[in-house]
Amino acid sequence: MSGTETHLLLAAPGTRVLLVGSGTYAAGSLLPEVDAVPGTVADLGRCLVERAGLDPANLTTLVDPATPMELGAALVEAAEQANPTCSSFTTSATAWSTRTASCTSPPRPPST
């Protein structure tokens, strides 16, 4: 490899990224709504594409999932498509959490 070659972190084939943002909450929640979440998720996605080499087709965004099941389904889908890297970035009103992990699909039970 020459000294001028660049390898961008998310340019590898099979990379999938799921960006999740939560800025609205259930009625009665003590957490304030955060109007900036959709824009923050979009901006972070753009940065991952422009600066880290992510193929836009490999980026999924989810803002204010209606249920934990919706979030879980998106995570499962991203993990099943990822080979070998799956990244999940989560933002909310009270915390910023960035987690990057190698995601592998659990073994499927044999068909009967």
Secondary structure, DSSP 8 states (H G I E B T S, - for coil): --TT----TT-STT-EEEEEEE----TT-SS---TTHHHHHHHHHHHHHHHH---GGGEEEEES-SSHHHHHHHHHHHHHH-SS-EEEEEEESS-EEEEEE-----------
